[in-house]
Amino acid sequence: MGYLLKYTAIKNTWGQAVKAGETFIVDQGTNAASGASLASYLRKMGREIRTSSSIGGGALNVGETTSSNEWIIERIK
């Protein structure tokens, strides 16, 4: 069973590959924020990710929101 996390960029980030306010819903294998999962998702969308950062934080319950680095992260499933 996958976990759905919603990532919203707070500012332009990751080498300008992501603009402030953009939101992405990622189906991933962990219930914690994952920079690697997000980067993989963005590459599959055709984004050129030259630089990315680790997105820290622990496990999230459904409906829980946290912020880390340049992101707001919400677990939706």
Buried (B, 14 or more C-beta within 10 A) or exposed (E): EEBBBBBBBEEBBBEEBBEEEBEBEBEBEEBBBBBEBBBBBBEEEEBEBEEBEEBEBEEBEEEEEBBBBBBBBBBEE
